[in-house]
Amino acid sequence: MTLWDASGGQTVMVTSLDPAIDLSVSSRLREMGLDCGDPVLCLRRGPFQGTLVVAIADCVYSLEQHIARKIQVKPL
C-alpha cells in the first residue's frame, strides 16, 4: 500500500521509499520525517486528486500524488 492509498484519519507507518525517487526528493522526505518506521497521520486529500495532507510529528505537509505513490506504508 502506498501513502496515497491511505484514507483520511488513518495513521500509517512508512515501510520504504521507492529507490527511483530523485535523491534530492528522498533527502527532503527523510528530513520531513518520512523514513522507514516513521508514523504518518493522513489528514485529507485535496479535491480533484490534488495533494495529500499529512501530519508528521507536530508538522503538517502536503504531498503531490506522484510523490505519495512512491512511499510504501502499512496501517498501524
Z-matrix of the N, CA and C atoms (Angstrom, degrees):
N
C 1 1.450
C 2 1.522 1 107.89
N 3 1.316 2 116.21 1 142.28
C 4 1.461 3 120.14 2 178.20
C 5 1.524 4 110.00 3 -102.23
N 6 1.307 5 115.86 4 165.84
C 7 1.464 6 120.54 5 177.97
C 8 1.520 7 110.14 6 -59.43
N 9 1.314 8 117.87 7 -33.79
C 10 1.462 9 121.78 8 179.21
C 11 1.530 10 111.43 9 -62.45
N 12 1.327 11 117.21 10 -30.62
C 13 1.463 12 122.03 11 -177.88
C 14 1.525 13 113.36 12 -77.54
N 15 1.320 14 117.93 13 -16.00
C 16 1.464 15 121.34 14 -178.59
C 17 1.533 16 109.71 15 -67.39
N 18 1.313 17 115.39 16 145.64
C 19 1.465 18 119.59 17 -179.02
C 20 1.525 19 110.62 18 -94.18
N 21 1.318 20 115.91 19 162.02
C 22 1.460 21 122.12 20 179.08
C 23 1.521 22 111.17 21 -58.46
N 24 1.317 23 117.02 22 132.79
C 25 1.445 24 122.23 23 -179.36
C 26 1.518 25 114.42 24 88.32
N 27 1.326 26 117.15 25 -5.92
C 28 1.461 27 121.55 26 -177.58
C 29 1.528 28 110.80 27 -88.65
N 30 1.334 29 115.67 28 135.83
C 31 1.461 30 120.85 29 173.85
C 32 1.521 31 108.08 30 -99.92
N 33 1.315 32 115.55 31 132.02
C 34 1.454 33 121.94 32 -179.12
C 35 1.528 34 109.32 33 -129.74
N 36 1.322 35 115.68 34 165.41
C 37 1.452 36 121.27 35 176.32
C 38 1.528 37 108.52 36 -117.54
N 39 1.311 38 116.27 37 133.29
C 40 1.465 39 121.43 38 178.53
C 41 1.522 40 108.85 39 -68.55
N 42 1.338 41 116.05 40 128.27
C 43 1.464 42 120.59 41 177.76
C 44 1.527 43 111.98 42 -105.88
N 45 1.339 44 117.41 43 -29.66
C 46 1.466 45 119.97 44 176.91
C 47 1.522 46 110.45 45 -169.55
N 48 1.325 47 114.19 46 160.34
C 49 1.459 48 122.03 47 172.35
C 50 1.514 49 107.14 48 -111.86
N 51 1.298 50 116.68 49 139.37
C 52 1.460 51 121.49 50 178.70
C 53 1.533 52 109.01 51 -58.00
N 54 1.321 53 118.63 52 125.10
C 55 1.462 54 120.75 53 -179.46
C 56 1.529 55 113.39 54 -63.94
N 57 1.326 56 117.05 55 -14.68
C 58 1.467 57 119.93 56 179.70
C 59 1.534 58 112.43 57 -81.58
N 60 1.331 59 117.60 58 -5.82
C 61 1.469 60 119.80 59 178.34
C 62 1.521 61 108.66 60 -65.16
N 63 1.312 62 115.30 61 138.86
C 64 1.456 63 121.14 62 176.37
C 65 1.531 64 109.51 63 -53.75
N 66 1.325 65 117.31 64 140.87
C 67 1.457 66 122.51 65 -176.54
C 68 1.526 67 112.46 66 -56.97
N 69 1.318 68 117.79 67 -40.60
C 70 1.466 69 119.87 68 -179.60
C 71 1.534 70 111.06 69 -66.46
N 72 1.325 71 117.10 70 -35.35
C 73 1.464 72 121.15 71 178.77
C 74 1.524 73 110.12 72 -70.39
N 75 1.331 74 117.59 73 -45.64
C 76 1.465 75 120.09 74 179.99
C 77 1.526 76 110.88 75 -64.26
N 78 1.312 77 117.84 76 -35.82
C 79 1.467 78 120.79 77 176.79
C 80 1.519 79 110.75 78 -64.02
N 81 1.313 80 116.39 79 -42.74
C 82 1.465 81 120.32 80 179.15
C 83 1.527 82 110.65 81 -66.11
N 84 1.326 83 117.66 82 -41.03
C 85 1.462 84 120.52 83 178.09
C 86 1.525 85 110.73 84 -60.53
N 87 1.306 86 117.23 85 -41.86
C 88 1.467 87 120.78 86 178.71
C 89 1.525 88 111.09 87 -65.80
N 90 1.329 89 117.46 88 -38.91
C 91 1.467 90 121.02 89 176.09
C 92 1.531 91 111.07 90 -60.74
N 93 1.330 92 116.06 91 -35.01
C 94 1.459 93 121.17 92 -179.70
C 95 1.528 94 111.82 93 -74.71
N 96 1.326 95 118.06 94 -16.16
C 97 1.454 96 121.43 95 -177.50
C 98 1.509 97 113.68 96 104.55
N 99 1.310 98 116.85 97 15.71
C 100 1.459 99 121.51 98 177.49
C 101 1.519 100 109.26 99 -100.26
N 102 1.323 101 114.79 100 76.60
C 103 1.459 102 120.71 101 178.57
C 104 1.519 103 107.58 102 -133.66
N 105 1.303 104 117.75 103 166.14
C 106 1.470 105 122.22 104 -176.76
C 107 1.524 106 111.00 105 -51.81
N 108 1.328 107 114.68 106 130.31
C 109 1.456 108 121.49 107 178.41
C 110 1.509 109 115.01 108 89.91
N 111 1.324 110 117.51 109 -8.12
C 112 1.462 111 120.54 110 -178.37
C 113 1.526 112 111.55 111 -83.76
N 114 1.355 113 117.54 112 134.60
C 115 1.466 114 120.37 113 176.16
C 116 1.522 115 111.29 114 -79.90
N 117 1.324 116 115.44 115 146.02
C 118 1.465 117 122.55 116 179.23
C 119 1.528 118 107.90 117 -136.49
N 120 1.321 119 117.15 118 131.62
C 121 1.462 120 121.70 119 175.34
C 122 1.522 121 107.97 120 -100.54
N 123 1.314 122 116.80 121 120.00
C 124 1.458 123 121.23 122 177.23
C 125 1.526 124 107.76 123 -83.05
N 126 1.306 125 116.76 124 120.18
C 127 1.457 126 120.72 125 -177.59
C 128 1.520 127 111.94 126 -90.01
N 129 1.316 128 116.59 127 -53.46
C 130 1.469 129 119.64 128 -179.97
C 131 1.527 130 110.03 129 -168.48
N 132 1.319 131 113.64 130 164.27
C 133 1.462 132 121.20 131 175.67
C 134 1.522 133 106.82 132 -111.20
N 135 1.309 134 116.27 133 136.52
C 136 1.451 135 120.74 134 178.26
C 137 1.514 136 111.48 135 -66.30
N 138 1.315 137 116.52 136 160.52
C 139 1.469 138 119.98 137 -179.89
C 140 1.526 139 112.13 138 -65.01
N 141 1.326 140 114.45 139 155.20
C 142 1.470 141 122.05 140 176.01
C 143 1.524 142 111.88 141 58.79
N 144 1.345 143 116.50 142 43.62
C 145 1.465 144 122.02 143 179.77
C 146 1.523 145 111.96 144 58.91
N 147 1.333 146 115.53 145 35.30
C 148 1.463 147 121.22 146 -179.76
C 149 1.513 148 111.94 147 -73.99
N 150 1.305 149 116.69 148 -150.06
C 151 1.458 150 120.98 149 -175.71
C 152 1.526 151 111.79 150 -74.10
N 153 1.323 152 115.08 151 159.38
C 154 1.454 153 123.31 152 175.82
C 155 1.519 154 106.53 153 -101.89
N 156 1.324 155 117.34 154 126.21
C 157 1.461 156 121.99 155 -179.71
C 158 1.522 157 107.78 156 -99.42
N 159 1.334 158 116.20 157 124.97
C 160 1.455 159 121.88 158 -177.17
C 161 1.523 160 110.15 159 -130.06
N 162 1.334 161 114.91 160 154.79
C 163 1.462 162 121.32 161 173.87
C 164 1.523 163 107.86 162 -112.83
N 165 1.317 164 115.09 163 129.84
C 166 1.458 165 122.19 164 177.92
C 167 1.522 166 105.94 165 -128.91
N 168 1.331 167 115.66 166 117.58
C 169 1.466 168 121.40 167 -173.52
C 170 1.528 169 107.22 168 56.80
N 171 1.316 170 118.54 169 -120.83
C 172 1.467 171 120.43 170 -179.02
C 173 1.530 172 112.28 171 -108.61
N 174 1.335 173 117.33 172 21.26
C 175 1.468 174 121.98 173 -179.61
C 176 1.528 175 110.53 174 -117.76
N 177 1.328 176 115.23 175 151.45
C 178 1.461 177 121.75 176 176.94
C 179 1.523 178 108.33 177 -116.78
N 180 1.337 179 115.31 178 132.56
C 181 1.460 180 121.45 179 -178.90
C 182 1.523 181 109.56 180 -131.04
N 183 1.323 182 116.01 181 158.84
C 184 1.464 183 119.99 182 169.94
C 185 1.524 184 107.96 183 -119.96
N 186 1.320 185 114.26 184 139.39
C 187 1.461 186 120.93 185 -178.47
C 188 1.516 187 109.51 186 -123.05
N 189 1.310 188 116.34 187 138.52
C 190 1.452 189 120.41 188 175.75
C 191 1.522 190 109.29 189 -71.77
N 192 1.315 191 115.44 190 154.13
C 193 1.459 192 121.75 191 -176.37
C 194 1.529 193 111.93 192 -55.01
N 195 1.336 194 118.31 193 -46.21
C 196 1.465 195 119.67 194 -175.81
C 197 1.533 196 112.34 195 -64.72
N 198 1.321 197 118.28 196 -23.78
C 199 1.465 198 121.19 197 175.45
C 200 1.524 199 110.04 198 -82.75
N 201 1.335 200 117.49 199 -46.27
C 202 1.469 201 121.64 200 -178.56
C 203 1.533 202 111.38 201 -60.09
N 204 1.329 203 117.29 202 -30.47
C 205 1.468 204 120.62 203 178.91
C 206 1.529 205 112.91 204 -73.16
N 207 1.316 206 118.18 205 -11.16
C 208 1.461 207 121.72 206 -179.44
C 209 1.531 208 112.08 207 -100.00
N 210 1.331 209 116.50 208 6.85
C 211 1.458 210 121.71 209 -179.89
C 212 1.532 211 108.15 210 -112.15
N 213 1.320 212 116.42 211 111.45
C 214 1.466 213 121.32 212 179.78
C 215 1.524 214 109.45 213 -82.89
N 216 1.327 215 115.77 214 136.12
C 217 1.467 216 121.32 215 -178.37
C 218 1.522 217 110.32 216 -138.15
N 219 1.339 218 115.25 217 167.15
C 220 1.452 219 120.61 218 170.12
C 221 1.528 220 107.24 219 -135.78
N 222 1.336 221 117.34 220 148.07
C 223 1.462 222 120.78 221 -179.36
C 224 1.522 223 111.21 222 -64.65
N 225 1.319 224 115.47 223 148.69
C 226 1.467 225 120.65 224 174.04
C 227 1.514 226 109.51 225 -102.20
